[in-house]
């Protein structure tokens, strides 16, 4: 087999697309065959979305690996060279293949990262879009002069919900991601006022509350994707997220979290400036906001503020680092005096234990809870009539479903109760069946007793 590049990422859409285009650029620069393993997006979206939902790569040097066994065989090639974020040594030119797992370009000898990135950008700009996506983009662009707008990207909902679901060791890792993505609304306003005080804004966020709060505090025209409900009606949820990245890429510039690849891909593809909102942070406001998110949990708060301290120390902004360091120390002391309840433990459910047992991430776990919330009322409402009508077999089947679903989200008390009731139902059913099978014998015995 000739030399090849195979690329893959298991995470969200922005990371995957960066991985794809930078990997394809590397393959083209080396004149190598390029393969992409586009894994299922089920942990992040309640649907499957093949790469064809976004782009039409026909005619390009790209093969989508549909067969996982083929992908495993390629990545097990003897002598395969792994190109990752940690790759610092020169990349050998004589490897049989290259496994590309990073989200930025890998320069060849004599190239800079900036040059390699510039070579990847036109690939992302010129590839044909999926027909439905293209129609929606054209409709919105015809309605709205996007170059007049500055895109504002707010990350909040999922990262706030996720952080309290982990052990202390994992929390420290997640806190470093959290502080690169979370900034309070007051700091966003500071960035907007400093950079584009009179520019119309196009706000993108996974948290509607934050969008409303920001809109109410601004005195400039603001639009969101809700302005284009009709134009987006025929798209899947994943395609709508993809469209948001494309719309951002058409704007004048982006103000967004430094660690978000969602807006990072938009800036890369559009060739526009992304201003990290962390550069305009108001630490006192951020601290106040985060402490409201995690009240009475000094353990989580100390870990978060240690993350901010690390982030700003790495950025050589030592004045900001020292503010967060002091707050982290305060919460460390509070934790020693009054240990916080472990996060993720609520009446009837232990999220920590469930995450460990099920080995799924918090995004997938939240999806399970959402599904349980939707399905359980009908299950519960059907069980009781089945019992009262004597349809024990059907009642047991539903109890088994309830037991499984409760176990999947760590609702041990409900799971055990369903199991006990199911066992009792089995005992009742057996006793009842024995009785019905022996009706004749019982009646005959009674008749004999009466005759004697």
N, C-alpha and C positions, 0 to 999 in steps of 0.2 A: 504493500500500500504506500502511495506517495506521502510525503510530509503533509501534516494537516494541523489545523487549530480547532479545538473543540471548546466551546464556552458554555457556562451554566452558572446560574445563581438561584438559590431557593427562596429568596425574600420577596419584597414588594416590587411593584411595577417599575418605579424609578430606577432602582438598583439593576433590575433585569435588563432594562433598555440601555442603560449606560454600559453594562457588561457586553451586550450584544454589539453595539456600534463600535465600541473601542476594540473589541475582539475582532470584528470584521475588518476594521482599519488595519490592525496588525497583520491579519492574514493577507489582505490585499497588498500591503507594503512588502511582504515577503514572498508574494505570489504563491500562496499556499491555499489548499482547499479549506473552507470554513464550515464548521458544523455547530449547531446550537441545540442544546437540550432545553426545551421550554417546559419546565415542570408545571404541574397543576398549581393553580393559585388558590386552591380550596382553603388553606389556612387563613387567607386574607379576605376572600370573597366567597359567598355561598353559591358558587358556580364554577364551572370550568371555562377557561378562556384561552383558546389556542392563539398562537401568534398571528394567525390570519384574521383574528378579530380586530387587529390594529393596523397591520401592514400587508401589502402584496409584494413579496420579494421575488416574484417570478422574473427570471432573466438575470438575477444577481448571483454572485458567488456565495450562495448560502444554502445549506441543507438542514432542514429541521429533523432532528432525530426523534421519531415517534416511538421507537422501540427502546425501552429502558435497558434491555439486555445489550443492545448495540452500543448504547452510551457507556455502559459498564465495561464492555470489552475494549472500547477505545481508550477509556481512562485507565485501563489496566495494561496498556501497551508498554512493554519493557523499554526503559530509557525515556519515557514520557517526561517532559519538563513542565513543572507547575509554575505558571506565572500568576502571582497573587499580589496583594497589597504589600506583603512583606518582602517581595523580591527586590533586592538591592544590587546583587551581583549582575555582571553582564549576562545577557541571555544567550546561550549557545546556539549556533546556527546549524548544528549538525544533528539535533535531536530528531527522532522519528516523528514526534508530534508534540504539541504544546497545549496544556490544559489552562485556559484563561478564565480566572475566577474573580478578577478585580473589576472596579468600576471606573477606572481611568485608563488613559492610553499608556502603552509601554513604548518608549522611544527606542528606535534602532540606534546603532552606533553613529555618533555625530549629531543626533537629534536632541532637541529639548522636549520636555513634557508639553510646553506651550505649542510647539510646532506639531507634535504628534496629535494633540487635541484638535488643532485647527484642521488637520487632515481628516479627522473623523467626522467633524461637524457636517460637511456637505453630503456625506453618506446619509446621515439622519434626515437632512433637509430634502434630499432629492428622491428618496424612496417613496413609492406610491402608497397612499393611505388606503385602508379598507374603504369600500364604496360608501357604506352608511356613515362612517366617521367623516369621510371627505365631504359628503353632502351636508352634514351638520356644520362642519367648519365653514364651508362656503356660505351657508345661510347666515350664520352669526357674523362673519366678517363683512358680509354685505349690509348688515344692519348696524354694525358698530365699528367705528374707526379705532381699532385696538391700539394703534401706535400713539394715540392721544392719552392712553391710560397707563398708570403705573400699577403693576400687579402687587398685591399684598397677600402673602401666604402665611396663615396661622396654623401651627400644629399644636393640638392640645388634647382633644377627647381621648384618643386611645392611649397616648403615652401617660396621661394622668391616671387612667384606670388601671393600666398595667403595672405600674411601679409597686403598688402595695401587695402584689401577688407572689412575691418571691422571697427566698431565704436571704439572710443578710449578705451572704457572699455574692449572690446574683444581683442583689439590689445595688451593690457598689458598681458592678459592671453596667447595669441599666441606668444608674444615676448619671454616668458620663454621657450616655446617649440622651437622657432626659434634658440635661442642661444645654445641649447643643440644639435642642428643638423647642424648648419651652421658654417663652419670654412673655411677660404680662402685657396687658393692653396699654398701660401708661407708657411703657417703653416703646411699643409700636408707634404710639402717637408722637413720641419724642423723635423717632427716626423719620417719620413722615414729615413732621414740621421742619426738621433740619434739612431734609433732602429735596422734597417735592411739596412745599406747603400749599401750592395752588393747583396741583395737578389732579384731574379726575382719577379715581381709584377703582380697580377691579379686585374685589376681595375674594380670596379662596380659603376655605377652611373646612375641617371635618367636625366643627363645633358651631352650630347655629347661634348659640348664646353669645359666643365671642364676636361673631359677625355683627350681631345686633348691638352689642355694647360698643364696638368700635364705630359703627355707623352713627350711633347717637352722639358720639363725642367729636365728630368731624363736621367741618363746614364746607366740604367740597362734594361734588357729585360722586356718587358711589353706585356701582352695579355689582351683581353677583351672578352666579350661574342660574339662580332662580328667575332672572330676567329672560331666560331662554328655554323655558320649560317645553314649549312646542317644538323648538328646533332639536331638542335632545330626546324627544319622546320615544324614538325608535331604537335607542341605544341601550345596551346592557349596563349594569352598574359599573363594571370594569371599564367599559368603553367611555362612560361618562367621566370617570377619573382620568382616563387617557386624554380625553378632550380638554379637561382642565389644564393639563400640562401643555397641550398644544396652544390653548388660548393664552396662557401665561407667556409662552415663547413668542407670541405676536405682539406683546405689550412693549412699552418703551423701556422698562426696567422692572426688576423684581426686588421687593423688600421681603426678606424671609429668613427663617432659621438657618444658621450656618450648617447644621448637620442634617438638613432635610434633602434627600436626593430627589424627592418629588419635584420641588422647585429647582433643584440643582440640574435635573435633566432638562427642564424647560429653558433655563439659562444657557446650558450647553447647546441645545438644539437651535435655539433662536439667535445665538451669538450676542446675547444682551447681558448687561451688568446685573449681577445679583448682589445686593447690599445686605450683609449679615446683620440682622436686627440686634444681635448681641453687642455690636459696636456702639449702640445707643441705649444700652440698658440703664435703667434707674434702679440700682441694687435694692434700695429700701422698699420700692414698690414691688419688685419681684419677690423679695423675702416675705412681705406682708401677704401677697397673693398666695404663695405656696403654703404658708402657715395656715391659711384659711382652707386650703385643699386637704391638708392632713392634720386636722386639729387633734391635740392630745396624743400625738405620735412622734415623740422626740427621736425615736430610732430612725424612722424614715426621713425625717427632716434633717438630722445630722448627716445622713448619707447623701442626701440631695445637695446640701450646702458644701460638703466636701467635694462633690462633683464640680460645682461652680468654681470653687477655689482652684481645683486642679486645672479646669478649663482656662481660667484667666491667668493662672501662673504660666501655663504652656504658651499663652498668647503674649506673655511678658507685660501684662497689665496688672502690675503688682498691687496697685491701690485698690482695684476691684477685688482681687484675690484675697486681700487682707480683710475686707468687709465680710465676705462670705466665710472666711476662716473663723472669724470671731463668732459668727452666728452658729457655725457648726460646733464650736467648743461649748457654747451655751446649751445647745440641745444634747450634746454628749453628757454634760453634767446633769441635765434634767433626766436623761435616760438612766443614769447611774442611781439617782435618788428615787425615781419612780419609773421602774421599767414599763415600757409600753406593752400593750397587748400585741401578740404577734399579728401582723397584717394578714388579711385574707381569712380571718376566722369570724364567722357570724352565726347567730342562732340557727341551727338546723343545717349548716353547711360549713365545711372546712376546705377552703379553696387551696391552701398550701398542700395539704395531703393529697387532694385530688389531682393537682398538677403533677406531683411526683409520681403518683400511681399511673396516671393516664399518659404521661410523657408527651403532652401536647403543650403548645405555647398559649399565652394568655388570649391571643386573638381568636384561636380556635375554641378555647374554653368559653369565651364570651358568646361565641356562636352557639355552643351547646346549651348554655343557660337561656339564651333567647328562644331557641327552639323548644326547650322544656316549658318556658313560660307560655308559649303559644299552644303547645299540645296538651299539657297536663289538665287544664280545666275540663276539656271534653272527655278525657280518660276517666277522671274522677266522677264526673256526672253520669257516665255510662255504667260504672261498676255497681253502684247501689241498686238501680232498677233490676240489673241482672241477678243480683243476689236475692232480692225480694221476690222475684218471679221464679226462683229456683233454677235459673240457667247457670249452674255452678261452673260448668266447663268454660263457657265464654268469659265469665267473671275471672276465672283463674288466668286465662290468656291475657286479659287486660292488666291484671295484677302483675304478671311477668313483665309486660311492657313497662309498666310504671316502675317496677323494681330496677329494671335495666337502666331506664332513663335517669332515675334518681341516683343510682350508683355512678353514672357517667359524669355527674356534676358534684359528687361528694356529699350529697344529701343523705347521710348514713341513717339518720333516724327514720326518714320517710322510706328509705330502701328496706330497712329492717322491719318496719311496720307492714309494708306490702308483702314481704316474705312471710311474716308470721300469719297474716290474714290468708295468704295463699295456702299455707300449710293447714290452717284451720279449715279452709274451704275443702281441701283434699280429704281431711278426716271426716267432715260432714258429708261430703259426697260419697265416700266409701260406706259410711254408716247407713246413709240413705239408700244406696244401691243394694246393700245387703238386706235391708228391710224390705225393699220392693221385690227383690228376688224371692223372698221367703214369705210373702203375703199369704199365699195359699196354704203353706205349711202352718203358719201362725193361726190362721182362721180355723183350719181343720183341728188344730190342737185345742183351741178355745171351745169348739163345738163338742169335742170329746169330753172336755172337762164338764161342760154343761149337762151332758147326757148321763154322766156318772153320779 
